[in-house]
Amino acid sequence: AQTVTQSQPEMSVQEAETVTLSCTYDTSENNYYLFWYKQPPSRQMILVIRQEAYKQQNATENRFSVNFQKAAKSFSLKISDSQLGDTAMYFCAFMKTAGAGSYQLTFGKGTKLSVIP
Amino acid sequence: DGGITQSPKYLFRKEGQNVTLSCEQNLNHDAMYWYRQDPGQGLRLIYYSQIVNDFQKGDIAEGYSVSREKKESFPLTVTSAQKNPTAFYLCASSIGIRTGRHYGYTFGSGTRLTVV
């Protein structure tokens, strides 16, 4: 079974600064997807960014970017120019694409990020 | 607008009572999922369905039941056999496995269930 580990239960960052959230995963699969989801106080789950394992180029979405290290099974999220609206729980998630349990999302336990004015 | 709707937003259950959480999507997604969220636990998969009239147990299915009679609907029943049902429940949908690309899940806004 796949596992996803987020080692930072809570983090804080000053507004306009940069912060990096860590995520590691354990799998024997070669093809898979990785995702970061954001859950603000409203509790709505919002997709932040996705990465396909076969792509070496790191995904970026505006102020959000990832550092995907396939060999190390690491998938960190960098938030640049942090804004107050970035305050949320962030979940890292893994999805394999073959075999039992394919296309199911396995989530880490989350990192609570607070952006300080 | 396409989306996924969960109702009710808040639900209270008495001891020994079954309750049903509604989940409806108009995204034409094949697959639907139910997750439970507890503080410090992340999201845990209860049941999922990749196609109408078929569903599979997830990691924590005991005390729950589902049905998938229509593509758009995937209701979750929390039965009296679920001893600790107080939690936040999230429904999600996705395109499933019919294409080669996957863009993650779309989530509903959740139902907060409390035992009284």
Interface residues (C-beta under 8 A of the other chain):
Chain A: P9 Y33 F35 Y37 S42 R43 Q44 M45 L47 R50 F91 A93 M95 T97 S102 Y103 Q104 L105 T106 F107 G108 K109 G110
Chain B: A31 Y33 G40 Q41 G42 L43 R44 L45 Y48 Q50 G58 F88 L90 A92 S94 G96 I97 H102 Y103 G104 Y105 F107 S109 G110
